[in-house]
Amino acid sequence: MKLNTQYQALPQINEQNIKQNKALEKIAAAIQLNMEDSASRSIASQMQNQIGTYSQELMNTNDSIAMTQIADGALSNLSQQAQTLSNLSIRSNSAVLNSSDQQALQAEFQRTQISMQNIVNTTSYNEKPLLDSSVSPQNLTLGNQEGISTYMDTLSSAQSDIGASANNYVSHANTLLNQITQTSSAKSQIADTDMAKVISDFQSSNRLLDASVLASAHQTQFLRESIDRLLG
């Protein structure tokens, strides 16, 4: 005799148990939080206010990130042009240059200075200036290589400070995003839970679980009877 062992009830029982447990968790959470309509709305409203606060702070942080990016770009441009000033200054020390050559170098030096000063004057965010006189190249001269080197060090230090600030802003933005996500998830569990559907799902899983248990019991009884018949 070949026993019918194709039907396996255990996986269905486990599946329905998992569904029941999830439904019970939602129902228990709702009961614990006194999920009357007024309480639900109050809790959800408080969480929405938190989300609004976090979101506004995130917008402010994003503004700060944008400002640091603009300032960093401007400082990078200044550093590149400061290298041009340094090259011109070194070139001007050559003994083979005549007065015409020196005048040409001086003119290019001044044009570069004007371009750099324009960057300092116009770099802004929402009409707020982002650079100050500490990075102005106006006091630099063609023949003062030491002064140009000091100025380049100043730019490098300013870029380092801007980079550190940018990293802090990005870290804070990530923290705010996590807070918004977690609070939104908690609000959704409270405000968006359809209790009627949860209870209906629980009852449905319960009926399916009962059916699976009965099927399993029936299968077990069938196997026992078959074994008894084989054993005589």
Residue, then its C-alpha position, 0 to 999 in steps of 0.5 A: m500500500k502506498l500512503n498519501t503523504q503529498y499534503q504537508a500542513l506544517p508550512q501552512i500552519n507556520e505561515q498562518n502563525i506568523k500572520q496571526n502574530k503580526a496582526l496581534e502585535k498591531i492590535a496589542a499596540a493599538i490597545q496599549l496606546n488607547m487607540e480611540d480616534s481622538a488619541s490616535r489623531s493627537i499622537a499622530s499630530q504630535m509626530q507630524n509636528q516633530i517631522g515638520t521640525y526635523s524637515q525644516e532643520l534639514m532644509n536649513t542644514n542643506d542650505s549650510i551645505a550649499m553655502t560651504q560648497i559654493a565657498d569651497g569652489a570659490l576658494s579652489n578657484l582663488s588657489q589656482q589663480a594664486q598659483t598663477l601669481s606665484n609663477l609670475s612672481i618667480r618668473s619676474n626674478s629672472a635676470v634675463l628679462n628686460s623692462s618690457d618683459q617686466q611690464a607685461l608680467q606686472a600687467e598679467f599679475q594685476r589682471t589676475q588680482i582683479s579677477m581674484q578680487n571679483i571672486v571675493n566680492t561676488t561669492s554669495y548665497n542668497e545675497k549673503p557674502l561668503l568670503d571676507s577680506s582675509v582672502s583678498p589678494q589686493n595687498l600682494t605684489l609681483g616682487n613679494q614671493e613670500g607674501i604670495s606664499t603666505y596668502m596661499d597658506t591662508l587659502s589652504s587653511a580656509q579650505s580645510d575649515i570649510g571642508a570640516s564644516a561641510n562634513n559636520y553639516v552632512s553628518h547632521a543632515n544624515t541624522l535628521l533624515n534618520q529621525i524623519t524616517q523613524t518618526s514617519s514610520a512610527k506615525s504610519q503605524i499609529a495613524d494609518t493602521d486600519m483596525a477593522k482590516v487588522i482584525s479581519d486579517f487575524q480572523s481569516s488567518n485563524r480560520l486558515l490555521d484551524a483548517s490547517v490543524l484539522a488537515s494535519a490531524h486528519q492526515t495523522q489519523f489517516l496514517r495511523e489507520s493505514i499503519d494499523r491495517l498494514l500491521g494487521 
